[in-house]
């Protein structure tokens, strides 16, 4: 069946000028790392959501085989939520 994998992130920086939000994984988890979400405004008024992730996992199997799949799903969901938020403004 489908498994729920808890991901706990803490917002560690909000840079309003450069439109960057930085997240870090909470201590005591299997994964260590940071993520930065950058909102880039196009000349046509649309917004590009750019995300950079740096991570290391205690389990090499999880880091190489599982994490990329679930990370991609979580990032896509985060980007959709940001997009909905922007559209509501």
PyMOL commands that set and color helices and strands:
alter all, ss='L'
color gray80, all
select helices_A, chain A and resi 60-88
alter helices_A, ss='H'
color red, helices_A
select strands_A, chain A and resi 9-15+20-25+31-41+47-57
alter strands_A, ss='S'
color yellow, strands_A
deselect
rebuild
show_as cartoon
